[in-house]
Amino acid sequence: MERVAGKKAYPVREVDAAPYAAALIEGHRDFGYSLETALADVIDNSISAGAKTIQLIASTAVEKPVIALADNGSGMSETELIEAMRLGSKNPKDVRAIDDLGRFGLGLKSASFSQCRSLTVLTRKNGKVSCARWDLDRISRRNDWSLELIDHPESTVGYELLSETGTVVIWEKLDRLIDGFGEDRPKRTSYMNAELGRAERHLRLVFHRFLEGRNPKLTLFLNDRELKPIDPMAASHPATQKDPEEVLQLSKGNVRIRCYTLPHHKKITRDEWEETGGPEGYLKSQGLYIYRENRLIIAGGWLGLARQTELTKLCRIAVDIPNTMDAEWKIDVKKASAQLPPLVRERLKKVVERFVGTSKRTYRRRGQKLVDETKHPIWTRVQQDGEISFRPNLDHPVFKAYSDKLPEGLRDGFKRCLRLVGSGLPVETLHAELVGNAEMVVADEAGEEDLRQMVYATADALIRNGVEADSLSDTLQSHPFLRSNWYVAKQIIEEYLREGNA
């Protein structure tokens, strides 16, 4: 080769600078995979191969733990297997099938190497079985790229999992999962099972669109137990609010956007609430859910478009993108992170501002209503000098009735006690609980005699203010305290009316 500089041509020397096999393949172990993202990446390959059933088998209590993934996809010939085992077997710029979940042709290898030092792939196509293995210890010794081909794999771990057509991926030498435990097998087993538990939830979430419906596209098993989908949008729940879908048409495909407001915790079962909220809770899981060809790649967070607040914790937006936009979205090797292209960011910014604003107004109206919907609240909301505080309502009929019964000299002390209760409101503790676990914060239960005093005193005040006896029950039911204890309160109201107090 020659390089031209001006009018003169200079010869260029060349040298072979191929990377050292041992160094490069060890580097592929540190792309940042966790067990859950590694398993998801291998499952992507099975789905792209047309698999309808995938079995994840994990032997954790044995001396040498093994993890295997078996599918009933199209399988591979030996030539195709060798190509699949090649690092960087696909160019990310190549045109892909519409349902191809791959990206760089690195997933199978890098995901596997992140968890194990021995990767074996068994596959059957057209009745012929092929088997290949990468063993990182062997590569380290030889420092070359020679792939092991196993001609008689019948005794290979996982061979019995092969379908008539399909592929089995076997991970052995699971050093990333078992190193550090030494001979303490119980602790090692416990740790692996905990990691598999986290991975299970991740897979149920990431592939939920494939697992849903009466005739799902995919059935996924973990140690013979079928995994059920977790829909982060709770789209099938009758209390979920859904906005119309918006479509952003771009040169390389359409981006589909749909906003969801999840059900309030009182309109959903405890199990459903906890499952949809996830281990980090609703505050952390609000935001954008980005799907690439129906496969979830980003689960929550606003990507700089909004702040995570308690008022927006039920807000989630599903964003669907095609695999033709990978470069624009900067999809990483693990398919676990992305960046918003400028045009999409501008549209989403407007969508998020509108959606989040509506949610905040709804919550604020609800909070205001809880204080102002009755003429006789127990607490009053006071806004002064930009600050908001809550004080016991000293004019509440219950407090006034009790105060009137006190000797004159004790009445100021009683009111002072009520004011101290208000000033001692544990605002910081309440805030921490509401932000981290709002659905668990409830009002203390009231005894029947407390309710009776509340009903009688409030009813007396309402009657004096002109409320008719026929509408007394409806008026009192608007009071949050009585409404939350309505079964007993209603009986007391009926007793009050029978006594002729109205």
PyMOL commands that set and color helices and strands:
alter all, ss='L'
color gray80, all
select helices_A, chain A and resi 21-27+35-48+78-85+107-113+136-142+153-155+159-161+175-178+185-206+208-211+265-267+270-277+281-285+310-312+323-329+342-372+397-405+408-423+427-440+448-464+469-477+480-483+486-498
alter helices_A, ss='H'
color red, helices_A
select strands_A, chain A and resi 2-5+8-11+53-59+66-71+118-125+128-135+148-149+166-172+219-222+225-226+241-242+246-250+253-261+287-292+295-299+315-321+379-384+387-392
alter strands_A, ss='S'
color yellow, strands_A
deselect
rebuild
show_as cartoon
